[in-house]
Amino acid sequence: MSARRWAGLLALCLAPTSIGACSGVGGSDVAVTGQALQAADCGYALTTSVTKATKKGFRVTVKIANAAGGPLDSTGLTVLVNAGASTLTKVGHGTFQTDANGYLLLTVPTAETADDRDGDPQDPDVLGGKAYQFHLTFDGAYTQLKTHIMSSSGVACDQTAPTVSLGTSGDFFTANGTLTLTADATDDVAVAKVVFAQDGVAIGSATAAPYTVAVPVTNAMNGRHRYTATAFDLTGNQASVTKRVLVAIGNKFFGTAASDAGDLAGLLAHFNQVTPANAGKWGSVEAVRDQMNWTDLDTAYNFAKSNHIPFKMHTLVWGQQQPAGWTASPPTSSWPRSSSG
């Protein structure tokens, strides 16, 4: 074998891949692996091998058997395959659909044929109720091969949602800057992507850890915002987490204490916060036992609400505005009362 061919095969063996072991460099196989058994495999064992790899393409055999041994029911079985940037061009003994995470292989009820195997005499017919094989042809150089058993007879093998947490680079901004959202997501099979949203609207996504997105923060965002990270696994199971962030750039509250409706008339020309001067004090509201006067307090509160400015309550107990002439018996009225119901 030429030095150039040895070097090419060695490079393929060292390429990043989910396949765990390289075969002898002198052969045509690149790698062979068995998928670790897990709760999301529907009871199947999966083995893959990459062969005849060149710069232009390669072939893959995907073999599925009963993990417990014995007969195999391959009806309605689907397998997800991801070979990086390589393009799947042919599937022997099966069909395929393009998927957001690669290619979805679907079994067929017919027997495996020599044409499926491209006439390879070393690749025997393994159907016979014991195993099932897909024969794949890819265009493009081999870099990786990831395979996952997805469903059997229309039932998803993975029923467990991912777990996700969300961190923010800050939760209160008073100057222009950048909010960085960082999600930590895990799954019993694999995380497909994490989608980030601001107030329910998607603003970005990440398909590999670290799952992050950067959000420019300006005074146009002033207010409270909800940021959500939603993790999706390969099957579509999802989980979300939300954090809140307050933006107040250039926001300053400058308020005054208004005694009556006359004070409120010109307030907005100079202030953007209001406090009732005496109307909220106990002595003003219930100067006479069980006779409640909410008029001025309601006026100030409704003014703030209708003009969308902050309303700040005054002190409930104040030395010069306490109820006078009360007896020791408890009042019959309900106190305190929230202004304007």
Secondary structure by P-SEA (a helix, b strand, c coil): ccaaaaaaaaaaaacccccccccccccccccccccccccccccbbbbbbbcccccccbbbbbbbcccccccccccbbbbbbbcccccccccccbbbbbccccbbbbbbccccccccccccccccccccccbbbbbbbbcccccbbbbbbccccccccccbbbbbbbbbcccccccbbbbbbbbbbbccccccbbbbbccccccccccccccbbbbbbccccccbbbbbbbbbcccccccbbbbbbbbbccbbbbbbbbcccccccccccccccccccccccccccccccccccaaaaaaaaaaaaaabbbbbbcccccccccccccccccccccccccccc
